[in-house]
Amino acid sequence: MDGARFERRARLVRKAEFQTVFDRAEKSADRYFTVLACSNSLEHARLGLAISKRNAKLAVLRNSIKRIIRESFRHQLATLGGVDFVVMARPGLSGVEHRLLFESLNRHWARLAKRCVRC
């Protein structure tokens, strides 16, 4: 992966892939995000997004949050190894600086990548 696009192989796309993460998850949460992760049998990380209308009512906000998550994931991809992640937004993200969201996600990636190495 060259980091220019969010390639299909870096995504969780099937319901069964999401369900595996939900069933075997390591969890990391803060005031902005809940991130679930579990190791996979691949050599690269994959990302799934679960941004609900309940937590981000406007489509513009949901799409912005998704872009931030994908961008943060792309920046950290080389350090994540074979881990599947599902990111869920928490209520109250409108008006939060993007920098704070990036910092939050970077903490989640690091924390969960360490935990899932042992899984």
SESEGU-660387 format. One record per residue (C-alpha): residue in three letters; residue number from 1; x, y, z; chain. Coordinates in steps of 0.25 Angstrom, whole numbers. Layout:
<recs>
<rec><nulum>ALA</nulum><mike>NUM</mike><px>X</px><py>Y</py><pz>Z</pz><zagu>A</zagu></rec>
...
</recs>
This chain:
<recs>
<rec><nulum>MET</nulum><mike>1</mike><px>0</px><py>0</py><pz>0</pz><zagu>A</zagu></rec>
<rec><nulum>ASP</nulum><mike>2</mike><px>6</px><py>13</py><pz>-4</pz><zagu>A</zagu></rec>
<rec><nulum>GLY</nulum><mike>3</mike><px>-3</px><py>22</py><pz>5</pz><zagu>A</zagu></rec>
<rec><nulum>ALA</nulum><mike>4</mike><px>-10</px><py>30</py><pz>-6</pz><zagu>A</zagu></rec>
<rec><nulum>ARG</nulum><mike>5</mike><px>-23</px><py>22</py><pz>-5</pz><zagu>A</zagu></rec>
<rec><nulum>PHE</nulum><mike>6</mike><px>-31</px><py>14</py><pz>5</pz><zagu>A</zagu></rec>
<rec><nulum>GLU</nulum><mike>7</mike><px>-29</px><py>1</py><pz>-3</pz><zagu>A</zagu></rec>
<rec><nulum>ARG</nulum><mike>8</mike><px>-40</px><py>-10</py><pz>-2</pz><zagu>A</zagu></rec>
<rec><nulum>ARG</nulum><mike>9</mike><px>-30</px><py>-19</py><pz>4</pz><zagu>A</zagu></rec>
<rec><nulum>ALA</nulum><mike>10</mike><px>-29</px><py>-10</py><pz>16</pz><zagu>A</zagu></rec>
<rec><nulum>ARG</nulum><mike>11</mike><px>-44</px><py>-10</py><pz>19</pz><zagu>A</zagu></rec>
<rec><nulum>LEU</nulum><mike>12</mike><px>-53</px><py>-19</py><pz>26</pz><zagu>A</zagu></rec>
<rec><nulum>VAL</nulum><mike>13</mike><px>-65</px><py>-20</py><pz>16</pz><zagu>A</zagu></rec>
<rec><nulum>ARG</nulum><mike>14</mike><px>-73</px><py>-33</py><pz>20</pz><zagu>A</zagu></rec>
<rec><nulum>LYS</nulum><mike>15</mike><px>-82</px><py>-34</py><pz>32</pz><zagu>A</zagu></rec>
<rec><nulum>ALA</nulum><mike>16</mike><px>-75</px><py>-47</py><pz>36</pz><zagu>A</zagu></rec>
<rec><nulum>GLU</nulum><mike>17</mike><px>-62</px><py>-39</py><pz>37</pz><zagu>A</zagu></rec>
<rec><nulum>PHE</nulum><mike>18</mike><px>-68</px><py>-28</py><pz>46</pz><zagu>A</zagu></rec>
<rec><nulum>GLN</nulum><mike>19</mike><px>-75</px><py>-39</py><pz>54</pz><zagu>A</zagu></rec>
<rec><nulum>THR</nulum><mike>20</mike><px>-61</px><py>-46</py><pz>57</pz><zagu>A</zagu></rec>
<rec><nulum>VAL</nulum><mike>21</mike><px>-56</px><py>-33</py><pz>62</pz><zagu>A</zagu></rec>
<rec><nulum>PHE</nulum><mike>22</mike><px>-68</px><py>-30</py><pz>71</pz><zagu>A</zagu></rec>
<rec><nulum>ASP</nulum><mike>23</mike><px>-67</px><py>-45</py><pz>76</pz><zagu>A</zagu></rec>
<rec><nulum>ARG</nulum><mike>24</mike><px>-52</px><py>-45</py><pz>79</pz><zagu>A</zagu></rec>
<rec><nulum>ALA</nulum><mike>25</mike><px>-49</px><py>-31</py><pz>82</pz><zagu>A</zagu></rec>
<rec><nulum>GLU</nulum><mike>26</mike><px>-39</px><py>-23</py><pz>90</pz><zagu>A</zagu></rec>
<rec><nulum>LYS</nulum><mike>27</mike><px>-45</px><py>-10</py><pz>94</pz><zagu>A</zagu></rec>
<rec><nulum>SER</nulum><mike>28</mike><px>-40</px><py>4</py><pz>95</pz><zagu>A</zagu></rec>
<rec><nulum>ALA</nulum><mike>29</mike><px>-49</px><py>16</py><pz>98</pz><zagu>A</zagu></rec>
<rec><nulum>ASP</nulum><mike>30</mike><px>-48</px><py>31</py><pz>101</pz><zagu>A</zagu></rec>
<rec><nulum>ARG</nulum><mike>31</mike><px>-57</px><py>42</py><pz>100</pz><zagu>A</zagu></rec>
<rec><nulum>TYR</nulum><mike>32</mike><px>-57</px><py>43</py><pz>85</pz><zagu>A</zagu></rec>
<rec><nulum>PHE</nulum><mike>33</mike><px>-56</px><py>28</py><pz>80</pz><zagu>A</zagu></rec>
<rec><nulum>THR</nulum><mike>34</mike><px>-58</px><py>14</py><pz>84</pz><zagu>A</zagu></rec>
<rec><nulum>VAL</nulum><mike>35</mike><px>-48</px><py>5</py><pz>76</pz><zagu>A</zagu></rec>
<rec><nulum>LEU</nulum><mike>36</mike><px>-49</px><py>-10</py><pz>75</pz><zagu>A</zagu></rec>
<rec><nulum>ALA</nulum><mike>37</mike><px>-38</px><py>-19</py><pz>70</pz><zagu>A</zagu></rec>
<rec><nulum>CYS</nulum><mike>38</mike><px>-34</px><py>-33</py><pz>68</pz><zagu>A</zagu></rec>
<rec><nulum>SER</nulum><mike>39</mike><px>-22</px><py>-40</py><pz>61</pz><zagu>A</zagu></rec>
<rec><nulum>ASN</nulum><mike>40</mike><px>-24</px><py>-45</py><pz>47</pz><zagu>A</zagu></rec>
<rec><nulum>SER</nulum><mike>41</mike><px>-17</px><py>-56</py><pz>39</pz><zagu>A</zagu></rec>
<rec><nulum>LEU</nulum><mike>42</mike><px>-12</px><py>-45</py><pz>29</pz><zagu>A</zagu></rec>
<rec><nulum>GLU</nulum><mike>43</mike><px>1</px><py>-38</py><pz>29</pz><zagu>A</zagu></rec>
<rec><nulum>HIS</nulum><mike>44</mike><px>-6</px><py>-24</py><pz>28</pz><zagu>A</zagu></rec>
<rec><nulum>ALA</nulum><mike>45</mike><px>-16</px><py>-17</py><pz>37</pz><zagu>A</zagu></rec>
<rec><nulum>ARG</nulum><mike>46</mike><px>-31</px><py>-14</py><pz>32</pz><zagu>A</zagu></rec>
<rec><nulum>LEU</nulum><mike>47</mike><px>-41</px><py>-4</py><pz>37</pz><zagu>A</zagu></rec>
<rec><nulum>GLY</nulum><mike>48</mike><px>-56</px><py>-4</py><pz>38</pz><zagu>A</zagu></rec>
<rec><nulum>LEU</nulum><mike>49</mike><px>-64</px><py>9</py><pz>41</pz><zagu>A</zagu></rec>
<rec><nulum>ALA</nulum><mike>50</mike><px>-77</px><py>9</py><pz>49</pz><zagu>A</zagu></rec>
<rec><nulum>ILE</nulum><mike>51</mike><px>-81</px><py>23</py><pz>50</pz><zagu>A</zagu></rec>
<rec><nulum>SER</nulum><mike>52</mike><px>-96</px><py>24</py><pz>54</pz><zagu>A</zagu></rec>
<rec><nulum>LYS</nulum><mike>53</mike><px>-106</px><py>35</py><pz>51</pz><zagu>A</zagu></rec>
<rec><nulum>ARG</nulum><mike>54</mike><px>-109</px><py>35</py><pz>66</pz><zagu>A</zagu></rec>
<rec><nulum>ASN</nulum><mike>55</mike><px>-95</px><py>40</py><pz>69</pz><zagu>A</zagu></rec>
<rec><nulum>ALA</nulum><mike>56</mike><px>-93</px><py>49</py><pz>57</pz><zagu>A</zagu></rec>
<rec><nulum>LYS</nulum><mike>57</mike><px>-106</px><py>54</py><pz>52</pz><zagu>A</zagu></rec>
<rec><nulum>LEU</nulum><mike>58</mike><px>-102</px><py>61</py><pz>40</pz><zagu>A</zagu></rec>
<rec><nulum>ALA</nulum><mike>59</mike><px>-96</px><py>54</py><pz>28</pz><zagu>A</zagu></rec>
<rec><nulum>VAL</nulum><mike>60</mike><px>-85</px><py>64</py><pz>26</pz><zagu>A</zagu></rec>
<rec><nulum>LEU</nulum><mike>61</mike><px>-80</px><py>62</py><pz>40</pz><zagu>A</zagu></rec>
<rec><nulum>ARG</nulum><mike>62</mike><px>-81</px><py>47</py><pz>39</pz><zagu>A</zagu></rec>
<rec><nulum>ASN</nulum><mike>63</mike><px>-73</px><py>48</py><pz>26</pz><zagu>A</zagu></rec>
<rec><nulum>SER</nulum><mike>64</mike><px>-63</px><py>57</py><pz>32</pz><zagu>A</zagu></rec>
<rec><nulum>ILE</nulum><mike>65</mike><px>-61</px><py>47</py><pz>43</pz><zagu>A</zagu></rec>
<rec><nulum>LYS</nulum><mike>66</mike><px>-59</px><py>36</py><pz>34</pz><zagu>A</zagu></rec>
<rec><nulum>ARG</nulum><mike>67</mike><px>-48</px><py>44</py><pz>26</pz><zagu>A</zagu></rec>
<rec><nulum>ILE</nulum><mike>68</mike><px>-41</px><py>47</py><pz>39</pz><zagu>A</zagu></rec>
<rec><nulum>ILE</nulum><mike>69</mike><px>-41</px><py>32</py><pz>43</pz><zagu>A</zagu></rec>
<rec><nulum>ARG</nulum><mike>70</mike><px>-36</px><py>27</py><pz>30</pz><zagu>A</zagu></rec>
<rec><nulum>GLU</nulum><mike>71</mike><px>-25</px><py>38</py><pz>29</pz><zagu>A</zagu></rec>
<rec><nulum>SER</nulum><mike>72</mike><px>-20</px><py>34</py><pz>43</pz><zagu>A</zagu></rec>
<rec><nulum>PHE</nulum><mike>73</mike><px>-21</px><py>19</py><pz>39</pz><zagu>A</zagu></rec>
<rec><nulum>ARG</nulum><mike>74</mike><px>-13</px><py>22</py><pz>27</pz><zagu>A</zagu></rec>
<rec><nulum>HIS</nulum><mike>75</mike><px>-2</px><py>29</py><pz>34</pz><zagu>A</zagu></rec>
<rec><nulum>GLN</nulum><mike>76</mike><px>0</px><py>18</py><pz>44</pz><zagu>A</zagu></rec>
<rec><nulum>LEU</nulum><mike>77</mike><px>-2</px><py>6</py><pz>35</pz><zagu>A</zagu></rec>
<rec><nulum>ALA</nulum><mike>78</mike><px>12</px><py>2</py><pz>35</pz><zagu>A</zagu></rec>
<rec><nulum>THR</nulum><mike>79</mike><px>13</px><py>0</py><pz>50</pz><zagu>A</zagu></rec>
<rec><nulum>LEU</nulum><mike>80</mike><px>0</px><py>-7</py><pz>52</pz><zagu>A</zagu></rec>
<rec><nulum>GLY</nulum><mike>81</mike><px>3</px><py>-21</py><pz>46</pz><zagu>A</zagu></rec>
<rec><nulum>GLY</nulum><mike>82</mike><px>-8</px><py>-32</py><pz>45</pz><zagu>A</zagu></rec>
<rec><nulum>VAL</nulum><mike>83</mike><px>-19</px><py>-26</py><pz>53</pz><zagu>A</zagu></rec>
<rec><nulum>ASP</nulum><mike>84</mike><px>-34</px><py>-23</py><pz>49</pz><zagu>A</zagu></rec>
<rec><nulum>PHE</nulum><mike>85</mike><px>-40</px><py>-10</py><pz>55</pz><zagu>A</zagu></rec>
<rec><nulum>VAL</nulum><mike>86</mike><px>-54</px><py>-5</py><pz>56</pz><zagu>A</zagu></rec>
<rec><nulum>VAL</nulum><mike>87</mike><px>-55</px><py>10</py><pz>60</pz><zagu>A</zagu></rec>
<rec><nulum>MET</nulum><mike>88</mike><px>-68</px><py>15</py><pz>66</pz><zagu>A</zagu></rec>
<rec><nulum>ALA</nulum><mike>89</mike><px>-71</px><py>30</py><pz>68</pz><zagu>A</zagu></rec>
<rec><nulum>ARG</nulum><mike>90</mike><px>-76</px><py>35</py><pz>82</pz><zagu>A</zagu></rec>
<rec><nulum>PRO</nulum><mike>91</mike><px>-86</px><py>46</py><pz>83</pz><zagu>A</zagu></rec>
<rec><nulum>GLY</nulum><mike>92</mike><px>-82</px><py>60</py><pz>83</pz><zagu>A</zagu></rec>
<rec><nulum>LEU</nulum><mike>93</mike><px>-71</px><py>61</py><pz>72</pz><zagu>A</zagu></rec>
<rec><nulum>SER</nulum><mike>94</mike><px>-76</px><py>73</py><pz>65</pz><zagu>A</zagu></rec>
<rec><nulum>GLY</nulum><mike>95</mike><px>-67</px><py>85</py><pz>67</pz><zagu>A</zagu></rec>
<rec><nulum>VAL</nulum><mike>96</mike><px>-55</px><py>77</py><pz>72</pz><zagu>A</zagu></rec>
<rec><nulum>GLU</nulum><mike>97</mike><px>-42</px><py>81</py><pz>66</pz><zagu>A</zagu></rec>
<rec><nulum>HIS</nulum><mike>98</mike><px>-37</px><py>70</py><pz>56</pz><zagu>A</zagu></rec>
<rec><nulum>ARG</nulum><mike>99</mike><px>-23</px><py>71</py><pz>63</pz><zagu>A</zagu></rec>
<rec><nulum>LEU</nulum><mike>100</mike><px>-30</px><py>65</py><pz>76</pz><zagu>A</zagu></rec>
<rec><nulum>LEU</nulum><mike>101</mike><px>-37</px><py>54</py><pz>68</pz><zagu>A</zagu></rec>
<rec><nulum>PHE</nulum><mike>102</mike><px>-24</px><py>50</py><pz>61</pz><zagu>A</zagu></rec>
<rec><nulum>GLU</nulum><mike>103</mike><px>-17</px><py>50</py><pz>75</pz><zagu>A</zagu></rec>
<rec><nulum>SER</nulum><mike>104</mike><px>-28</px><py>41</py><pz>81</pz><zagu>A</zagu></rec>
<rec><nulum>LEU</nulum><mike>105</mike><px>-27</px><py>31</py><pz>69</pz><zagu>A</zagu></rec>
<rec><nulum>ASN</nulum><mike>106</mike><px>-12</px><py>30</py><pz>70</pz><zagu>A</zagu></rec>
<rec><nulum>ARG</nulum><mike>107</mike><px>-13</px><py>26</py><pz>84</pz><zagu>A</zagu></rec>
<rec><nulum>HIS</nulum><mike>108</mike><px>-23</px><py>16</py><pz>81</pz><zagu>A</zagu></rec>
<rec><nulum>TRP</nulum><mike>109</mike><px>-15</px><py>10</py><pz>69</pz><zagu>A</zagu></rec>
<rec><nulum>ALA</nulum><mike>110</mike><px>-3</px><py>9</py><pz>78</pz><zagu>A</zagu></rec>
<rec><nulum>ARG</nulum><mike>111</mike><px>-10</px><py>3</py><pz>90</pz><zagu>A</zagu></rec>
<rec><nulum>LEU</nulum><mike>112</mike><px>-18</px><py>-7</py><pz>82</pz><zagu>A</zagu></rec>
<rec><nulum>ALA</nulum><mike>113</mike><px>-6</px><py>-12</py><pz>73</pz><zagu>A</zagu></rec>
<rec><nulum>LYS</nulum><mike>114</mike><px>2</px><py>-15</py><pz>86</pz><zagu>A</zagu></rec>
<rec><nulum>ARG</nulum><mike>115</mike><px>-10</px><py>-23</py><pz>92</pz><zagu>A</zagu></rec>
<rec><nulum>CYS</nulum><mike>116</mike><px>-13</px><py>-31</py><pz>79</pz><zagu>A</zagu></rec>
<rec><nulum>VAL</nulum><mike>117</mike><px>1</px><py>-36</py><pz>77</pz><zagu>A</zagu></rec>
<rec><nulum>ARG</nulum><mike>118</mike><px>-2</px><py>-44</py><pz>89</pz><zagu>A</zagu></rec>
<rec><nulum>CYS</nulum><mike>119</mike><px>-16</px><py>-49</py><pz>84</pz><zagu>A</zagu></rec>
</recs>
